[in-house]
Amino acid sequence: MKSLVLPDIEAYAEAHSMPESDVCRKIREETNRTMDCPQMVVGPLEGAFLKVMALSVGAKRVLEIGTFTGYSALSMAECLPEDGMLITCDIDPESTAMAKRYWAQSPHGTKIHLRLAPALETMATLTGTFDLIFIDADKANYVNYFRQALELISDHGVILIDNVLWNGDVLTHPAPDTNTAAIQELNRVVHAEPRVSAVLLTIRDGIFLVKPQSLPKGNGQAQQQVQQ
């Protein structure tokens, strides 16, 4: 992944933000050693951003689309109350096995519930609303994830969408590949959506921060527990 921010500035920002936990650091280090695409881990600065956003909205229920090795899920779970819960969706048993191994080392790991199935299928089964939804998965479905997230987000919640600058390739027209085209379409859809207020942040590879207006929800009342 290209650095869109000067490395020294990135390091300075990390040094002056919330620190990562020891378990998150271990996840990041093993991911960098063993995974084919280690750049997919969000890292300390974005992890700190996720923590602050969870705290800012007083999150009790979080939904994550895209688990990878579990760094972002644990970062957010660390800021949830004892009765909080986080559902994270993925389809890769290898990377999520590593995630579960590290979650078991954290006192916050019990708040995390992994759904190993296509995320859109999982989202269709969920009831209640979520205070924070973080989308960081296959780019082809970004618009679908966003539209479904609008049905699940609470009135006071936020939707966060990662990689929306896509190494700067979003500036290229026509798009050089299908992933870039999908992200460009997502950015257009979010910008044009009248039911939300949104800002595209230049943190790491770009994060869309989306604040819904008061939206009717079609999935019933918030539930306090999730079935295992």
Secondary structure, DSSP 8 states (H G I E B T S, - for coil): ---SS-HHHHHHHHHTS----HHHHHHHHHHHHH-S-GGGS-HHHHHHHHHHHHHHTT-SEEEEE--TTSHHHHHHHTTS-TT-EEEEEE--HHHHHHHHHHHTTSTTGGGEEEEES-HHHHHHH--S-EEEEEE-S-GGGHHHHHHHHHHHEEEEEEEEEE-SSGGGGGG-SS-SSHHHHHHHHHHHHHHH-TTEEEEEE-STT-EEEEEE-S---SS-S--S----
